[in-house]
Amino acid sequence: MMADDPRFMLERLVRERGEDYASLSRLIGRNAAYVQQYIKRGTPKRLEENDRRLLARYFGVAEALLGGRGEAPPPSDAVRVPRLDVGASAGPGSVADDGPPHSHIAFDAKWLRRLVGGASKLSMIRVAGDSMEPTLADGDEILVDGDDAAGRLRDGIYVLRIDEALLVKRVALNPAGRSLSISSDNSNYPGWPDCPLGSVDVVGRVVWPGARSPNLRST
C-alpha cells in the first residue's frame, strides 16, 4: 500500500489511536472481519459511502483521506511532514539527492509531539532493499527525525550518508573509542564494526515505520 492509499490511511489511524479492526467493523454495522479484510486484502476495493462517512466522523478526519471525493485537507492541528523522493537503502546503497519534497503527509500534532517532542526537521523517506528485514521491508516509508542525529547519537536505527549514499542501518555506539558499529538486521548482510565517527554523516534517527512493517523494535 502507498501512503496516499485510503487503506494505508485507515490502517495508520487504527494503529495511532489504539483501535482494533473488529470494534471498527461493529461500529459501521459489519461483520467482525470486515475492516481487516478491507485493509489487508483489499476486499471490498472501496468503502461504501456510509461506512466511509461513519469512520471519518469517528476518527475526526476528512472523508477524502478514506477515499471520498475531493482533495484531502489536513486537519487544522496536523503537522505536514515532507516526503522526500529518495530511498534510504537497506542494501548496497542509493545515491543521495537532497531535492525538494514531492508530497507531504499530515500527522496528528499531539501524537507527533509525544513521539518526537518539538522536532522540526522531520521527513518521510522510502526504504529500498531487504537488509533491514524483518524490522523494515523494501518499500516501507520511515519517519526520520533530523534533529536527533550526531549530537544525540545512541544505539538505534538511523539513516546515514556514507560516500554520498543513503543507508538505513542499526547503529551501536562505542562510547570509549568514539566509534560506531553499523549492522543490518538481516543476517545475510555483513556489518561494519569500529567505524570512526567522522566517517559517517548521521542524517537522523528512524522514529516510526510508516507502512508495511508493523514491528519496528524499540530504537
CORLIN-V409640 format. One line per field, one symbol per residue. ss: DSSP state (2 for helix, 1 for strand, 0 for the rest). burial: b if it has 9 or more other C-alpha atoms within 8 Angstrom, else e. A space follows every 10 residues. Layout:
# CORLIN-V409640
ss = ???
burial = ???
This chain:
# CORLIN-V409640
ss = 0000022222 2222222000 2222222000 0002222222 2000000022 2222222220 0022220000 0000000111 1111111110 0001100000 0011111122 2222220000 0111111100 0000000000 1111100002 2200011111 1100111111 1111000011 1110000000 0111112220 1111111110 000000000
burial = eebebbbbbb bbbbeeeebe bbbbbbebee ebbbbbbbbe ebeeeebeee bbbbbbbeee bbbbbbbbee eeebbeebeb bbbbbebbbb bebbebeeee beebbbbbbe bbbeebeebe ebbbbbbbbb bbbbbbbbbb bbbbbbbbbb eeeebbbbbb bbeebbbbbb bbbbeeebbb bbbbbbeeee eeeebbeeeb bbbbbbbebb bbbeebeee
